[in-house]
Every structure is written in structure tokens, then in C-alpha cells.
Amino acid sequence: MTNRKDTTPSLQLSASEGLWTWLQQEKISIAFTTYQTNRLLLLGSKPQGSLAINERLFDKPMGLYAHGDSLYMSTRYQIWRLDNRLAPGEIHQEADRLYIPSYSYTTGNLNVHDLVLDHTNTPFFINTDFSCLATIQTGYSFAPVWQPPFITKLAAEDRCHLNGLAMVEGKPTYVTACSATDTPAGWRDHRMNGGIILHIPSNEIIATNLSMPHSPRWYQGKLWLLNSGTGELGYLNDNQFVPITFCPGFVRGLAFWGNLALVGLSKLRSRNFTGLALENRLTAEGKVPQCGLMAIDITTGQIVHWLHLDGVVEELYDIVILPGVSRPKALGFQNEDIERLINFPDSGKIITTKPTVKRPSQGQAAPIVGLPRPQIQDQNSDSQPLKYQRVYHLNPENLAPYDAMTFPSLQQRWQTQPQRGELVGISASIEGEMVGFVVGELPPDQKAEILSLFVLPAYRHQGIGTRLVKLIHQALAEPDV
């Protein structure tokens, strides 16, 4: 059999011992975005005492907002609403929440940062490229709601790098910007101490001399924020920033639970992060910039819990806490489950339909929403072209309806031999009807194995089985992407 290879950059996690316990005791999970690697990440906990991470690919995800059973997220040129499709108490593949992209609004590339809902459930977002607070309006890319008093023109020029939005009693009240400049990309020359906070109702600048401030949040009667250029969490007191904790990274993304503030950290990867007081302090203290999360006690400033991310992810943008959720998962557009998982009123639970989709392998372009994906076509076929399709995310549950297409029977196999690793399949079909199916397994640290091969009797002795075996060998040798 073929040995499994995996050269795909991976996400590596390490965490403080108390993080799992805290998530379990509070029955919460955490969602966060990283536009640097196009990921939405969901952090939960397993009953056995370990953390669970679920990652899905989206195009430049940034602003994130949790409301009820839904997640709102800004991406490169769209705003998405992801809805949980699981009924109360329903579990799907160990997840107690399954967020599926349900609605989107195309804004165009506005470089949307913070995204919220107001008290009427109207979405508001920071339109960074156009230096304004905006909302959605049918027939337009966006509708401007407010702009800083020093911005003289709405143009896609990122004049002040408006980025953060804080709500008070459900209304947009405070925003952060990296400078008070009114020239194209003028903020880039004011990263050290040009940062400001503006009060929307009064239209006034209420704090200055900040360094790339982000993520303002109104909590327990105070305006909290991250002074990203110095790596500090703090709050505003008499229009002065009061730091309470230094974090070893570019801080961005802030959420609260009880007396803990959850802060996102990024490594100093891009030029925008270099030359700041943060970089100098890290060097002076002999610390290495980190990517991850820190839970900080806002009464003492002490770091209580932490999560470090290494490998492919080096930057984070936004963070939200998911109350009442233990193990969340989401579906993205590179996961074929978005086509196969169906529910409807009175369906009782999520239904798994026939797996038919081939997702792209590493090095191929990501699928584009709304466009058909190419099939693998047998060049030797004539009037009835055979289509061979790679099948991912198989498990004993969703294979059950197709046991007649397995030999030896996989359902009988599961009764004595449980699934040991990732299952991969290749189907052969003619005009949408499956005529052949092969399934292989990738056990951890073991050789791959073909578990089942079946071709309908009417289509045997035509080379279909030989072709399926060749394709499954290739699939089992490919990295898991």
C-alpha cells in the first residue's frame, strides 16, 4: 500500500493547563479570524480533557460578531451570516454547533474591519478603505452612516485607517483610527503615536497619542481597547489610556467573559508591525513575539490562560466568545459537506446526502462560489463519458446509505473494526449515476489501505475497477489539504 505523505503547512497548538478547564466550566467556546491565512477558527473542548480546533477557509475573513445562534463575518468583498443548523441537543460528528454560510451581501472590496449588529439587529461595519462607518442598503455596495469630521471625501484611499467600533446600549458610539489624516494612506506615517479615539455622538476626538489602536469595547462601564503598537490592553480614564497588561505580540481582537478579557496576539510579520514601541520592548525584555490568545484578569492585569498558535497562522484579527457551546464546527466552501448536509422542518436532524464533490488539492485554485467545479473525465470512454470524483469527509454514518456499493460490506466491517483514520473515496458515475466506488483509509502512522472496491455487474470488465484502484492510490498518496 501507499505510505501517507503530508507536506501541507499545519496549525500547531499549545495551551495553558487551565484553558480547557475554563472552557468546560463556563461552557463556552471561542471563534477567531485570521485574514493572513484565510481562516475562521473555532476553539472548543473535548470531554476527554483536550482542546478541539475546527478551521475553515474563507477569503480574507476579518470582522466577527456572534448573535444568538449565528455568526456574522466580513470577508474580502462580502458580509456573511453563518447559521447554526443543529437543533438543541443535536450532535453532529461530535459538534454541538454547526455553523453554515446561509446569507451573504456583496459589498465589493471595502477592507471591512469591525462588524456588529445594533439594537435593531441592523449590521454596522467599519469601512476602512472609505474611512467611514457604514451599513447595508439594497441596491448599493454600502450606505455611509458617519465619517470622522476631518475626512473631507469618501474615497477608497484608507486615509486614517479607521478600524474599530464599540457599541454602547446597542448603538455605535466609539471608533478607533490610526491617525487623524485626510490624505491617501496618510496614517502610515503616524503609526508610533498618531492613534485616536472618536466619540460618534459628539463628533469629537476624545483621546490621542495612541499607537495603532484597535478593538474598542464598552464593558462594565469602561471603554477598553488595545494599544496595538505598544502591545498593551487597557482602558480610557479621563481621556487617557491606562494600560493594565503588556502582551508579547501585536494585539488585535478583544472579547470579555466575566472578569477576563480575551486578547488576540499576532507576530510582527508585516512592515506595518515593525519599528513600533512594541518591537523595541520585546527586544529589550528578550521576548519573542507570539501568535495566539491570552485571557487576562481585568481586575489584576494577570495573564490567567493562554493559547499559542504556531505553523501556518501568524496573525489574528477578531475574536468572539460563543456562550453555551462546547464544540463548534463550521462549513466552508472547500468542504463538500456544504452540499451534502441538509435539514428542513420536521426532518428531525441533519441529513447526509450522496457524496459527489471533488475539492481542489494543494496548488489548485480554490473553488469560486456559484461556479461549477471540473470533473475527472475518463478520456477512453465514448458515448457515455465516465466521471471519476474524489470523495472526502467520509465516515460510517454517511457511508451507510451506499453500503450496496461497497465490497466487502463496510457496515459489517464497522461492527468489528472501528474506523481508524481518514476515509477517502473515489466514485465512478455515468450521467450522474454511480456505477463504481472505492474507499481507502489513512490510519495515523500506518500504511494506507483499500477497504472496499465495487463496480456494478453491468459495467464490469470495462477497466473501471482498474481505474478506480489507480485513482485511490493517487488519492491516498496526496497530502491532506
N, C-alpha and C positions, 0 to 999 in steps of 0.2 A: 504494500500500500504506500501511498504518498505521505511523506512527513510534512507536517504543517509548518509553514513559514509565516513570520509576521514582522514586517519591517515598517508598518504604519506607526507614525508618532503616536504615543499613547498618553493618556492622562493619568498621572500618579498622585495619590492622596496620602497625606499623613495628618493625624489629628491628635488633639489633646485627649487624655483618657476620659475626661468628664463630658466631652461633647455628645457622645452617644446617649449617656445617661440623661443629660439635659433635654435633648430632643424627645426621648422616651417619656420622661416625667411630665414635660409640658405638652406632649402630643402635638408637636409642631414639626414642620419641615421648612426648607429654605429653597428659594428659587433665585438664580442669578444669571446674568448675561455676560458674554464676552464677545464683543464685535471683532476683536483681533483674530479669533479663530471661528467666528460664525456659529457660536453655540449658545443654546439655552440649556442650563444645567439645573437639575433638581436633586437636592440632597435630602435623603430621608434616613431611616434607621430600620435595620432588620431585627426581628425578635431575638436572634441568637447572640446579639451583643456587638454587631458591627454596623458600619455606615453603608448606605446604599446610594449610589450615584447613577442618575439617568441623564444622558446627554443627547440632544437633538440638534441637527444642523438647520440654521435659518440664515438668510442673507443679511448680515450686519445687524444683529439684534442689539438694542440699546435700552431705551426706557422700558421699565417693567412695573406693572401695577396689578395687585390682587384685589378682587372684589367678589365676595361671595364664592361661588363655585367656578369663577372664571379668572383667567389671566389676560391682561392687555399688554401688548408688546409692540414697540416701534421697531421697524426694520429699515432697510436701505430706502425703499420708496413706498412702503405700505405700513399701515397700522393694523395689527391682528388682534382678534379676540379668540382665545382658546378656551373651550368649554369642557368641563368635566362630563364624561358620558357614563360614569358609573353611578348606579343607584345607591342610596345609603346602605351600607353593609356589604355591598357587592365587591368582590375581589377579582381582579383580572391579572393573571400571571404575577401574583404576589403584591400587586399595586392596589391601594385603596382610593387613588385618584388617577384618572386617565384624561389628560388634557389634549383635546383635538382641535386643530385650527378650524373654526366654524365660520367666521366672518372676517373680511378684510376691506380696508378702504385705501385706495391708491392715492397717495399724496404727491408722488414724484420725489426726487431726492432732495429732501429739505434738511438732512442731517439732524433729525429729531432726537433730542436728548430726553429729559424727564417727561413722563406721561402720567396723567392722573384722571380720575373722574371727580366731578364736583358733586354737590349735594343733590343735584337733579339727575345724576348719572350721565351728564354730558362730558365727553372727553375733552381735556385741555392738554396741550403739549407745548414744549419749548421748541420753537422753530429756529434752530441755531443759525442756519445759513441766512435767514431773513431777519435775524435779530429781533424776534417778537414772540409774544405768547399767542397761540393760535388755537383754533378748534376746527372741527369738520363741518363742512357745509356742502350739501348736494349741488353738483354742477361745477364745483371748484376744487382745486388742489388743497386749499386751506382757506380759512377766513381769519384774518388778523383780529385779535381781541385787544391787545395792548402792546405798546412798544416803549422802551426807555426814552425819557424826554430828550436825550442827546442824540438819538438816532433820527436823522433827517429824511431817510429814504429807505423803503423796504426793497432791498436788492439782495441777491444771492451772493453776498460778499463776506459773511461771517465777521462783521465789523467789530463786535465786542465779545464774542464767544459767550453769549447768553446760554446757560446750560441747566441750571437747577430751579426747581419750583417747589415751594412749600404752601400747603393749604392750612387755613385756619377756619374751623367750623364749616368745612366743606367748600370754602371759597378760595381762589388763587390770591395769595397775599404777599409772599416774598419770592424774589428771584435772585440768583447769583449770576455774576458775569466776571470774566477775567480782566476787563478794563472798561473804561467809560469812553472808548474811542469810537469815532464815526467815519473811519476810513477802511477800505478793504483789508481784512486780516490785520487790522491795526493792533489787536490785542497781543499779537506775538511778541511785540517789543515791550510788553508790560507784565510779563509772567512773574517777575520777582515780587512786586508789591503793588500792582495796579488793580487787584481784585476788589470787587464791590458787592454790596447787598442793596437791593432796591425794594422799597415798600410800594406795592402796586396801588392801593387805595389813595395814598397821598402823592404818588408820582415822585417820590424823593429818594435820593441815595442816603441810606442810613448808616452805612459802615464802609470804610475804605481801608487801604493799606493791607489788603489780604493778598495771598499768593495762590492764584488759580483756584478759588473756592468752588466747591461742588456740593450737591446733595443737601440743600437746606431742608430741615424737617421741624415742624412745630410739635413739641412733645412735652407733656407735663408743665405747660405754661412757659416754656422757653423755646427760643429759636436755636436749634442745633445745626451745625454744619461741619463740613470737612474742609480744612485749610490745606488743600492737596499739595501745594508747593512746599509746605513745611512738614507734611506727614502727620498732621495733628487733628484729633477730634476735639471739639469744643462747642461753646455756646456764646450767644451775644448777650452782653450785660452793659447797659447804658451805651449802646452803640459801639462797644469794644469787644473784640474777640477774646474769649477766655479759654485757653487750651487746657484740657484735662489729661490727655494721653498722647504720647508720641508713638506712632506706628511705623515699623520698618518697611515702608512702601508708599507709593503714590495712592493716597486714599480717595476712594470714589465708590459710592453706593452706601446708603445708610438706612437701617431699619431698627425698630425698637420692640422689645418684648419685656414687660416688667421693668426692672431696673437695669436691664442690659441693652447696650447699643451694639448692633451688629454692623461691622465696618468692613468694606471691601478693600483689598490691597492689590496693587499692580507693581510689577517690576519696572525698572527705568529703561524700557526698551527703545522708545522713540525719542527723537530730538527734542520734542516738546517737554519731556520729563527731565532733561539734563540741564545742568547749570543752575539748579534751584537750591534753596537752603536745605531742602531735604537731602539732596545728594551730598552736600558738604557735611551735614550732621551724621549721615550714615558712615561716611569715610572717617570722621573724627572718632566715632564710637566703635569703629571696627565691625559694623554690622553689614550684612548682605541684604539687599532689597528682596522682598518676598512677594509672592502672589498667593492670595487666599482670603480667608475671613478671620476676623477677630471679634469675640464677644467681650465687651468692656463694661464693667460696673460703673454706671454714671454717677454713683454716689462717692466712689473712691478713686476712680480712674484706673483701677487694676484690670489687667487682662485676665479673664476668667477661663475662656475657652478659645481654641484656635483650630483652623484648618489650613494646611499648606497644600498648594497645587503646584506640581512640577510636570515637566514634559511639554506637551503641546500648548498648554494655556499659560500665558504670561501676564495677561491684563484682564481685569474685570470692569464692568461699568455699573450695573444696578443690582439691587438686592431687594427681595420681599420675603416676608415670613408667611407661611401657609398654616393657619390655625386648624387644629382638628385633623391634620393629615400626617400619617406615619410614613407612607412610602409612595410618593407621587411618581408618575411617569407621564410622558408626553409623546405624541406622534409628530414626526416631521415629514417632509416631502421625499426623503430618501428611504423611508421605511415603508415597505409595501403594506403594512397593517392599515395605513390610512385608506387603502382601497378595500381591505378585507373585513374590517371591523364595523359592524352595522348594528344599530338599535332603533327601535321605534316604540311608540306607546303600546303597552301590553306585551312587548317582546320578552319581558322578564329579566333579560340580561343582554350583554353584548353577544352578538352572533358572529362567528367567524365564517366568512365565505371562502370560495375556492381561491387558493394562492396561484396567481398567474404572472406576477410582475417581475421583471428583471431590473434591479437597481444598478447604477453605474459602479464600476470598480475604480480603484485608485488611479488617478491620472486622467480619468474621463470627466467630461463636463457634468456638472450637477443637473438634475432634471429641472426643467423650467415649468412652473405651474401653468397648467392649461394646454401644454403642448404634448402630443403623443410621443412615447418613447420607442426607439427602434427595437425590433425583434431580431433574434438569431434565426436566419433562414437557411435551410438546407439547400445548397446550390445544386445538388444532384437530383432534386425532385422535379417533377414535370407539372402535370395539370393540377395536382393537389399539393401545393408547397407545404413542407413541414416546417413548423416553427418550434425552436428549442428555446426554453425560457428558464433562467436561473430563479430558484425559489429560496427566499431567506425567511428567517424567523419562524421556522417550523418547530412544533412541539407535539407531544402525544395528543393534546386536546384538538388542535386544528387539523391534525392528520386523520383523525377518526373517521370523518365522512368519506375519505378516499382510501379506506383500507382495502377495498376491492382492487385498487390499482397498486397494491404492494405485494411482493412475494420475496421471501416468506412474509406472512402477515405481521405487520409491525404492532398491531394491537395485541396480538398474542405474545409478542416479544416483550412488550412493556409489563406484562403480568409477572414475568420472572426476571427481567433485566431492565432496570430503570434507565432512563436517558442519562448518558454520562458526559455529553458535551454538546457543542453546537451542531444542529442538524442543517444540512444543505441539500437541496433537491434540484433536479433538472426535469422539466416536463417536455414532452413532445406532443404537439397538437396539430390538428388539421381543421382549418376553418373554425377555430375556437374550441374544438372538442379534443379532450386529452386522449391520446392513444398510447402513450408510454410514460413511465415515471420511474426515476431512480433517486434513491435517498442515501446520503452518506453522513457519517458522524465524525466530528473532530474532538475526541476526548483530550483534555488537558495533558500535555507532556506525553502523549502516546501517539502511535501511528493512526492515521485516518483509516476508516473502514467503510466499505459499501455495505449497507444494511439490507437494501431491497432493490430489486430490478423487475419491472413488469412491463410487457407490451401486449396489447390486445391481440387475441389469436388471429384476427383478420389482417393484422399488419406485421406479423412475424415474417422472418426470412427476407426482409427488405433492408437490413442494415440499420434499423432504428435502434435496436438494443446495443449494437456495437458503437454507434454514435453517442448514445447516452452514456455508456461507460467511459468513453474518451472525454466527454464534456465534464462528467463528475470528477474524474481525475484532475482535470484542469482547475475545476472549482475548488477542490479540496487543497490544491497547492497554492491558491491565491491568498494573499493576506486578507484578513478580516478588516474591512474598511467601514 
